[in-house]
């Protein structure tokens, strides 16, 4: 039985007939898997710190439900509305990141969180998808209209965001944003000389961070030479993955969640692999791979350059974050506090993942050529920003 008829003109019916339902299903499966892992991995962590058994699990259920609602709402927006939302979110999140440096909550030596109504918010998470969409818009303007102001603004925003994140410090998020920016610039047909120059600058900055940030140097040193320091979390994560074998030790019977303080967040994949084995690990990797490949496949028919860039950037952001988390769990790169989208514990991360995938699904909805090229000169936020580009938008 059909949910909506093709003659139904409501916003939900239009969404149903234009959206890629396979991607919506893939996101829903990831969210359901997040529900499952919240109950599997978090009780032991909660008990370890003296909280009620299902303290983290209950909070995660609320976060995941909210994330699904946000995903659906954002995916209902058209391309122009998504661009406007990204601009507003970028302005707000930059302001919030600045606020963390002044009134933020310090944890583990970093000022990354704001305390709002009893909840912790990490603005840098929300900044990422907004930054990607705005950069895609600027690069497309520079490419299509030879607008040098757009390129300079894109470079300035990269420098500002990188500086703010380095002040928190949050080297992982800064590196991720820099890599996605480079991908977008390359895909937009940018100058290879500038790409090489930025690569050299990134390498130099990486060396500077290694030399001046002891916690970064420690993680790199321990990855290269495990005997140089404490590798407790990585060693136990690897042992858990090995002990899981092909089918796992059984749901609820894993031990790693009882001994790792970050089992519910950074090392949730190790918990899944121990209890569900290679099968569970392949399922997780397969879900992320499906979403990335499906999105790339859909982009083949996209005609609008800025939408191509924005969707590609969001795919890079989503795929790179998942890859980094999995690589850390498998000891393929130095330890980094990067969450696994929709599965790791954390409200800010879930909200950012929902916005990312909502924007991606919304941008790839089928639409007519006229809808894709709708005149947005009357949109207030676009009109204001247009003054910076000589009135052209």
N, C-alpha and C positions, 0 to 999 in steps of 0.2 A: 504493500500500500504506500502510495506516495504521501510524503509529508506536506508538500505544497504543490498546487497545480501550476502549470506554466502560464496560466492566465492571471495568476495572483500577482499584484503589483506592490505588495507590501515590502518593506525593507528586508524582512527576514526571508521572504520568498526569493527576492532578488539575490540575496546573499547565497541562498541554498543552490540556486541554479548557476551561479557564476564562480563559486569558490571551488578550489581543488579539494574535494572531500577526502581524498587519500591522505593529504597532508594534515587536514583537521583530525582525521582518525589517528595518524601517527603521533600528533601532539597529545591527543587524549590518552593514548596508550602510555606515553611517557609519564603523563600526570598520574595515571592509575598506578604505574610502577613506582612513582614517587610516594604515593599513599602506602603502598606495600612496604617499601624500604624504610619509611618513617616508623612503622611498627616493628620492623626487623632490627634496625640498627640503633635506634635512639633510647630504648628503655635502659640498657646497661649504662649508657653515658649519663642519663638522668640520675640513676641510683648512685653512680660514682661521685657525683657532686652534691648529693643529698636532696635531690628534687624528687617529686612523685614519679612513679614508674613511667607513666605515659605523658609526662610534662612536655617533652619535645614533640612526641607523636601527635598530641592534641593540637599543639600550636601549628605543626606542619599541615595538619588537615585543614585548618582555617586558611593558612597561606596558600595551599594548593587550590582550594575552592575559589579563593579570590583571584588567583592567577588564571584559572580557567575562564572566569568571568571577564577579566581584563583582556585575555586573548581573544575571546569572542567579540567584545565591544570594539577593540582596535581593528580586528579583521573586517568589521562592518563598514569601516571608513573607506572612502575612495582615495585615489593617489594624492590628490591635492590636499585633502584633509589630513592625510598621514604626514605629508610634508610640513603642513602648518603645525601639527602636533609635535613633530620632531623639533622644530624651531623653538617652540615654547618650552619643551622639556629640556632642550640644550641650555637655554638661558637660565631656567630655574635650577637645573642641576649644577651648572657652573657656580651660580650663587650659593647653592647649598654646600658644594665642595669648599668654597672659600670660608663658609661659616664653620665647617668642621675644624679649620685651622685656628679658629678663635674660640668657639664654644663647644667643640666636639668632645666626644667621650674617648678617652685614651684606653687602648687595649693592646697588649703585646707590643708596646712601644710605638704604636701608630695612632694617628688621629683621623680615623676614617668614618666614624659614625656620629649621627645626630640622635639625641634622645627626644622623641616627640610622643607625648601622651603615653608614656610608659613603654613605648616601642622604640627599637633601634633601627635607624634607616641609614643605609650606606649609599650616599648620592652618586658615587662613581659608578655603581652598577646601572643606575637609570641613565647616566650620561652616555653610556656606550651606544645603545641603538640610536638615540637621538643624534649623536655625533656622526654616526655612519650615514644616516639619511641626509643630513645637512651637507656633509662633505660630497656626497654623490650629486646633490643638486648643484653645488658650486663648481665641481669638476665638469659637469655637463654644460653649464653656462660657459665656462672657459673654453670648452671644446667647440660648442656649436656657435657661439657668438664672439669668439676671440676676446673674451672679457678678462683682461689681465687683473682687474680688481678682484674677481672671484677667486683666482688662483692665490693672490696675495692674502686674501681673507682666510682661505683654507689653510695656508701655511701658518698664518698668525694664530688661528684657533688651535692647530696642532701644537704650536709652541706654548700657548697659554695652558691648555689642558695638561700637557706633559709636565710643565713646571708645577702646576697645582698638585698633581698626583705625586710628583717627586717630593713635595714638601710634606705630604701626609706621614710617612712615605708609603706609596703603594706601587712598587716597581713592576709587579706582575701586570696590573691593569694598565700601567703606562706602556709597557712593552706590547701588550695585546693591541691597544689602540694605535700605536705606532705601526705595527705590522699590518693592521687592516687599512690604515691610511695609505701605506705603501702599495697594497694590493689595489685599492681604488684608483690611485694615481696611475698605476701601470695599466689597468683595464681601461682607463679613460684616454689612453694614448699619450701619456705624459712623456716629457723629455727623458731619455735614457741618461743623459748627463746629470740631471737633477736627481734621478733615482740612485745613480752611483754615488753622487755626493752625499745624499741622505744616508745611504748605506754606510759610508765611511764615517759620517757624523754619528750614526747610531752605534757603530763599533767603538768609536772613541768614547762616547758617553757610557757605553757598557763597561769599558775599562775603568772609567772614572768612578762609576757606581761600585764596581768591585773593589776599588782601592779605598773608597771613602765610607762604604756601608758595611760594617762588620758582619751583620746578619746575612747579607747577600754573599759576601765572600765565604762565610762559613758554610752556607748551603752548597755553593759551587765546589768548594774544597772537599766536602764530605761526599759529594757525588763522584768526583774524580778519584778520591782516595778515601774509601769508607773508614779506614783506620784512623783518619785525622780528627774524628769527632763522633758525636752521638748520632747513630742512624737507627734509633729504636723504632720509630714509626714506619719507616720504609722497610726495614727488615721484617717486622711483624706483618706488614701488608703483603710482602712477597711470600712469606711463609704461609699465610692464609690462602693466597691464590693457589699456591702449589698443593696445599693439603685438600683443596676443594676437588681436585681431580676432574673427572669428566662430568659427573652428575652432582657433585657437592656432598657435603656431610649431612645435609638435611636442613630444612627450613627451621630456624630457631635454635639450631644446635651449634652454630658457629661460635668460636672463642675470641676472634680478633676484636669484636665489638666490645668485649669486656675489658680489654687492656689498652685500646687506643683511644686517647681523648678526642680525636677528630674522626672517629669512625662514622659518625652520622653526617659529616660534611665532606671534608677533603678526601677521605678514604672510604666512602660509601661503596665504591666499586669493589674494593677488597672484601667487604662484607658480603656483597652479592655473589662474588666469585667463589668465596669459601662455602657458602650455604647452597648455592645453585650450580656450582662447578663451571666447567667450560661452556656448557649449554647456556647458562644464565649470562655469562660474560659475552658470548657471541650474540645473544639476543639484544643486549644493551648496545653493543657496537653496531649491530645490524639496524637497530631503530634510528640511531643517529645517522648512519650511512644512508639509509633510505630517505630520510628527510632532506639531506644535503643533495643527493643525486636526483631526487624527484624535483626539487626546486631548480637545479641547474637544467634539467630537461625541459621544464616549463619555460625557462627564459629563452629558449631557442626561437620561440615565436613572438617574442616581445619586440615591438617596433620603437618604443620610446626610449631614447638613450639614457635619460636620467633614471628611469625606472629600472632599466637593465643594471645600471651602476648601483642604485640603492639596494636592489634585491641581491646582487652579487656581494655587496659589502655585508649585508645582514647574514648571508650564508657563510661568508668567511668568519664573521664574528662568532656565530653559533658553532660552526664546525671547529674553529681553532680553540675555543674555550673547552669544548668537550675533549678535543685531542690532547690539550695540555693536562687536563685532569687525569685522563687515562694514562698518559705517558708517565706522570708522577707516580701513580699507583703501580705501574709496571717497572719503575726504576729506570726509565729511559731518558729522564731529564731531572735536573735538580728539583728538590721539593719546592712547591709554590702553593699558596692558599687559593687555588682556583677551583670554584665549585663545578659540579657536573650538572648542566642545565636540567631543571625540573626534577632532579633526583636527590641532589644534596640538600641538606637542611639549610634554611635561611630565607627569610621573607623578602629581603631586597633582591637576592639572586633570582628567586622565583618570579617576582614582579618584573624584573628586567628581562628574563627569558620569555615571559608572556608577552611583553611589549615587542620584543624582537621578532618572535614568530607571528604575532598578530599583524605587525607591519609587513612582514614577508608575505604572509598569506593574502593580506589585503591588496598589496601591490600586484600580485599575480592573478587577481581575479579577472575573468574574461570581461571585456568591455568593448564598446564601439570606439571607433577612431575619434569621433567627436567628443566622447566622454573623456578620453585620455588627454585631449588637447583643450579642455575647457579653459575659458579665459578666467584668470584668477586675479586680475588687476584690482578688483574690488575687495578682495580679502584683506581686512585691516592689517594683519601682521605682515602679509606679503607686500602691501602698499608701503608700509613704513620702511621695511628693509629695502624696497626697490629704490628709495631715494639715494641709497649708498651706491647704486649702480647706474646713476644718471637717469633714474626714472624708468628704466627698462626692467621688465620682470618676465 
